[in-house]
Amino acid sequence: MLKKPLILGIETSCDETAASIIQDDVSGVPKILSNIISSQFDVHKKFGGVVPDLAARAHVEKIDFIVKEALFKGKKSINEIDAIAATAGPGLIVCLTVGLNFGKALSLCLQKPFIGVNHLEGHALSPKLHTNLDYPYLLLLISGGHSQFLSVSGLGNYKRLGTTIDDALGEAFDKTAKILGIEFPGGPMIEVLAKKGDPNKFNLPMPIINRGGCNFSFAGLKTAVVRFSKELKSDQDKFDLAASFQQTIEKIIFKKTQVAFAEYIKINGDVNKKLVVAGGVAANKCIRKCIEKVCEKNRFEVYFPQQDLCGDNAAMIAMVGLEKYKKKQFDKHDLEANPRWQLDEKAKFLKGAGVVL
């Protein structure tokens, strides 16, 4: 009986130190033997956001322990590992370097293949950790640093259809939470507060809703939240603003997803109508329901990662590592971290003043 490959995944792109062991399986869905995530909420809370140098220092202090914990929970020895996959980008350069160098050193010591992974590709493949998912499919990636639609034709084969021209969706949630006085990381709390409020109380803008294809813009929405926040007189007003923000986001996603469907069909035809929604914001239950509605209306199948696999984790990095291991797509040990590594390397950069849509 052939040994099923065991992959160690390492993730340190931002403020989570994570390690995971996954094993290939005949079902086509790998087994997650362990998935250890150490967050740094307490480190960054008083600063209201991630401080790169502090995050990197925390990674250095924890990485060895987290990898050992992943091996212990997975009931495997380090010598049983067949390949090491580590995030090489995008992300904070000082953070990426910690996990990347640890992975390369481990690979050299064990004389096992090393695989540098695009963090976004990890999100793109994350549903494969619990379901059989064939290419092609449309990807909506919504996280703290990224908001984009991509047509996924295969491993390493991505075409960007739309992106944000300013803030990422997760960033908009976190900034709105900060405006409302919610401690970092406050994005997920917006959904909680919204349940107590009137979503029609505040009339918030939907920037570029009828132009720009399936590109997003959230900066103007955030500015409107700042303006209305100065008028808040009670907790109920705060709940109403959170609810109005949540509903506005849902309307934007509904409209832009329909546009993305049309773009995807132009490329892939009126078959393989599948949408994968990944990234930290994919854990928002209201957004999930909104996307399920737009998929039902347009006859697309929708796939979400499990709730614990939406945010940054190492299992998704190991998933990409496993796919690349099977194709013998290994990297040399001089691979450098790439803090602005795009999935579609031909796509134009669409941020900042002067963007033409």
C-alpha positions in Angstrom: 0.0 0.0 0.0 1.4 3.4 -1.1 2.0 5.9 1.7 -0.4 8.8 1.5 1.5 12.1 1.5 1.7 14.1 4.7 2.1 17.9 4.3 3.1 20.3 7.0 1.7 23.8 6.4 3.0 27.0 8.0 1.3 30.4 8.0 2.7 33.7 9.4 1.5 36.3 6.9 -0.1 38.7 9.4 -1.0 38.2 13.1 -1.7 34.4 13.3 1.0 31.9 13.9 -0.3 28.7 12.5 0.8 25.2 11.6 -1.2 22.2 10.3 -0.7 18.6 9.2 -2.9 17.2 6.5 -2.8 13.8 4.8 -4.0 12.9 1.3 -6.9 10.5 1.1 -8.4 8.3 -1.6 -11.7 10.1 -1.3 -10.1 13.2 -2.8 -10.7 15.2 0.3 -7.6 15.2 2.6 -7.7 14.6 6.3 -6.9 17.5 8.6 -4.9 15.8 11.3 -4.2 19.0 13.2 -4.7 22.8 12.6 -3.2 24.9 15.3 -3.7 28.7 15.3 -2.2 31.1 17.8 -3.7 34.6 17.5 -2.2 37.9 18.7 -5.4 39.8 19.7 -3.9 40.8 23.1 -0.7 42.0 21.6 -2.3 44.4 19.2 -5.6 45.4 21.0 -4.3 48.5 22.6 -2.9 49.8 19.3 -6.2 49.3 17.5 -4.6 47.3 14.7 -1.7 45.0 13.8 1.8 46.4 14.6 4.1 44.6 12.1 7.2 44.5 14.3 5.3 43.2 17.3 3.6 40.6 15.2 6.9 39.4 13.8 8.4 39.1 17.3 5.4 37.1 18.4 5.9 34.7 15.4 9.5 34.2 16.3 8.6 33.4 19.9 5.8 30.9 19.0 6.6 29.3 15.6 8.7 26.4 17.0 6.1 25.6 19.7 3.2 25.8 17.3 4.8 23.4 14.8 5.6 20.9 17.6 2.0 21.2 18.8 0.7 20.5 15.3 2.8 17.4 15.1 1.7 16.3 18.6 -2.0 16.8 17.9 -1.6 15.1 14.5 0.2 12.1 16.2 3.0 12.3 13.7 6.8 12.7 14.0 8.7 15.3 12.0 10.4 12.6 10.0 7.1 11.3 8.7 6.4 14.6 6.9 6.8 14.4 3.1 6.9 18.1 2.3 6.9 21.5 4.0 4.6 24.3 2.7 4.9 27.8 4.0 3.3 31.1 3.1 5.6 33.2 0.9 3.1 36.1 0.3 1.2 38.4 0.2 1.3 39.9 3.7 3.5 41.8 6.1 7.1 41.2 5.0 8.5 41.0 8.5 5.9 38.4 9.4 6.2 36.4 6.2 9.9 36.0 6.6 9.5 34.2 9.9 7.4 31.3 8.7 9.1 31.2 5.3 12.6 30.9 6.7 11.4 28.4 9.4 9.9 26.2 6.6 13.0 26.4 4.4 15.3 25.5 7.3 13.1 22.6 8.3 13.1 21.4 4.7 16.9 21.6 4.5 17.4 19.7 7.7 14.9 17.0 6.8 15.9 16.9 3.1 12.3 17.1 2.2 10.7 19.2 -0.6 9.9 22.9 0.1 6.8 24.6 -1.3 6.2 28.4 -1.1 2.5 29.1 -1.1 0.5 32.2 -2.1 -1.7 32.9 0.9 -4.6 33.9 -1.4 -4.3 30.6 -3.2 -4.8 28.9 0.2 -8.1 30.7 0.6 -9.0 29.8 -3.0 -8.5 26.1 -2.3 -9.8 26.1 1.3 -13.2 24.4 0.4 -11.2 21.5 -0.9 -10.4 20.6 2.7 -13.9 19.3 3.2 -15.5 18.8 -0.2 -14.7 17.5 -3.7 -14.5 20.6 -5.8 -13.5 20.5 -9.4 -12.2 23.3 -11.6 -13.2 25.7 -13.0 -15.1 27.9 -10.5 -15.7 31.6 -9.7 -14.0 32.8 -6.5 -15.1 35.7 -4.3 -12.2 36.3 -1.9 -13.3 38.7 0.9 -10.8 39.2 3.8 -9.1 41.9 5.8 -6.7 42.8 3.0 -8.4 41.5 -0.2 -11.7 41.7 -2.0 -11.8 40.3 -5.5 -13.5 38.1 -8.0 -11.4 35.6 -9.9 -12.0 32.9 -12.4 -10.2 29.8 -11.2 -9.3 27.4 -14.1 -6.8 25.2 -12.2 -4.0 25.2 -9.7 -2.0 28.4 -10.4 -4.4 29.4 -13.2 -6.3 32.6 -12.2 -7.9 35.5 -14.0 -9.0 38.4 -11.9 -12.4 39.8 -12.9 -12.8 42.5 -10.3 -11.1 43.9 -7.2 -11.4 46.7 -4.7 -10.0 50.1 -5.8 -9.5 51.2 -2.2 -10.4 49.4 1.1 -10.8 45.7 1.3 -14.2 44.5 2.7 -12.7 43.2 6.0 -10.9 46.5 6.4 -14.1 48.4 6.0 -15.7 46.2 8.7 -12.8 46.8 11.1 -12.7 50.5 10.4 -16.5 50.8 10.9 -16.2 48.9 14.2 -13.4 51.3 15.3 -15.6 54.3 14.5 -18.4 52.8 16.6 -16.0 52.3 19.5 -15.6 48.6 19.3 -12.2 47.2 20.3 -9.9 45.6 17.7 -10.6 43.2 16.0 -14.1 44.6 15.9 -15.2 43.6 12.4 -17.1 40.4 13.4 -19.0 42.4 16.1 -20.7 44.6 13.4 -22.9 41.6 12.5 -23.8 41.1 16.2 -24.7 44.8 16.7 -26.6 44.8 13.4 -29.1 42.3 14.7 -30.3 44.9 17.3 -30.7 47.7 14.8 -32.9 49.1 12.1 -31.1 48.6 8.7 -33.1 51.4 7.0 -32.3 54.1 9.6 -29.3 55.5 7.7 -29.1 56.0 4.0 -25.5 54.9 3.2 -23.9 55.2 -0.3 -22.9 52.3 -2.5 -19.9 53.6 -4.4 -19.5 52.5 -8.1 -22.5 50.3 -7.8 -23.6 50.8 -11.4 -20.2 51.1 -13.0 -16.7 49.6 -12.8 -17.9 46.1 -13.7 -17.5 43.8 -10.6 -14.9 46.1 -9.0 -15.6 47.3 -5.4 -15.2 50.6 -3.6 -15.7 50.9 0.1 -13.9 54.1 1.1 -16.9 56.4 0.4 -19.1 54.1 2.5 -16.6 54.3 5.4 -16.5 58.1 5.1 -20.3 58.2 5.3 -20.2 56.1 8.5 -17.7 58.6 10.0 -20.1 61.4 9.2 -23.2 59.7 10.6 -21.3 58.5 13.7 -21.0 62.2 14.8 -24.8 62.3 15.1 -25.2 59.2 17.4 -26.9 59.9 20.7 -27.6 56.4 22.0 -26.6 52.8 21.9 -29.7 52.2 19.7 -28.3 54.7 17.2 -25.1 52.8 17.1 -27.0 49.5 16.5 -29.0 51.2 13.7 -25.8 52.4 12.0 -24.2 49.0 12.3 -27.4 47.4 10.7 -27.5 50.0 7.9 -23.8 49.3 7.2 -24.3 45.5 7.1 -27.4 45.9 4.8 -25.5 48.2 2.5 -22.6 45.7 2.2 -25.1 43.0 1.4 -26.7 45.0 -1.4 -23.3 45.8 -2.9 -22.2 42.1 -2.8 -25.5 41.0 -4.3 -25.2 43.4 -7.3 -21.5 43.0 -7.9 -21.8 39.2 -7.7 -24.4 39.2 -10.5 -22.0 41.2 -12.6 -19.2 38.7 -11.8 -21.4 35.8 -12.8 -21.9 37.3 -16.3 -18.1 37.9 -16.7 -17.4 34.3 -15.5 -19.9 32.8 -18.0 -18.2 34.8 -20.8 -15.0 32.9 -20.0 -16.3 29.4 -19.1 -19.7 29.2 -20.8 -23.0 28.5 -19.1 -21.7 25.3 -17.4 -19.6 24.7 -14.3 -21.6 27.5 -12.5 -19.9 27.3 -9.2 -19.0 30.1 -6.7 -16.5 29.7 -3.9 -16.6 32.3 -1.2 -13.5 32.4 1.0 -11.6 34.6 3.4 -12.3 35.9 6.9 -15.4 37.9 5.9 -16.9 34.6 4.5 -17.7 33.7 8.2 -20.3 36.5 8.3 -23.6 34.7 8.4 -25.6 37.5 6.9 -23.3 37.8 4.0 -23.5 34.0 3.5 -27.3 34.2 3.3 -27.1 37.1 0.8 -24.7 35.1 -1.4 -26.9 32.0 -1.2 -29.8 34.1 -2.4 -27.9 35.6 -5.4 -26.6 32.1 -6.3 -30.1 30.6 -6.1 -31.4 33.4 -8.4 -28.6 32.8 -10.9 -28.5 29.0 -10.6 -24.9 28.9 -9.3 -23.8 26.3 -6.7 -22.1 28.0 -3.8 -19.2 26.6 -1.6 -18.0 28.1 1.7 -15.1 26.9 3.8 -16.0 25.6 7.2 -16.3 28.5 9.7 -12.9 27.6 11.3 -11.2 27.7 7.9 -12.4 31.1 6.8 -9.8 33.1 8.6 -6.0 32.7 8.2 -5.0 29.2 8.9 -2.2 26.7 8.0 -4.5 23.9 6.8 -5.3 25.9 3.6 -1.5 26.4 3.1 -1.0 22.7 3.5 -3.8 22.1 1.0 -2.0 24.1 -1.7 1.2 22.3 -0.7 -0.5 18.9 -1.2 -1.8 19.9 -4.7 1.7 21.1 -5.7 3.4 18.1 -4.1 1.4 15.8 -6.4 2.5 17.8 -9.4 6.1 18.0 -8.1 6.0 21.8 -8.1 8.7 22.4 -5.6 10.6 25.6 -4.8 14.3 26.4 -4.3 15.5 27.5 -0.9 16.4 31.0 -2.1 12.7 31.8 -2.6 12.0 35.3 -1.3 8.9 36.6 0.5 6.6 38.6 -1.8 4.4 41.0 0.2 2.3 42.0 -2.9 2.0 38.6 -4.6 -1.1 38.6 -6.8 -2.9 35.4 -7.9 -3.4 36.9 -11.3 0.1 38.3 -12.0 -1.1 40.0 -15.2 -3.8 42.0 -13.4 -3.3 45.7 -13.2 -2.9 47.4 -9.8 -6.2 49.3 -9.1 -5.7 51.3 -6.0 -5.1 55.0 -5.3 -6.0 58.3 -6.8 -6.5 58.4 -10.5 -7.9 54.9 -11.0 -9.9 54.7 -14.2 -12.8 52.2 -14.3 
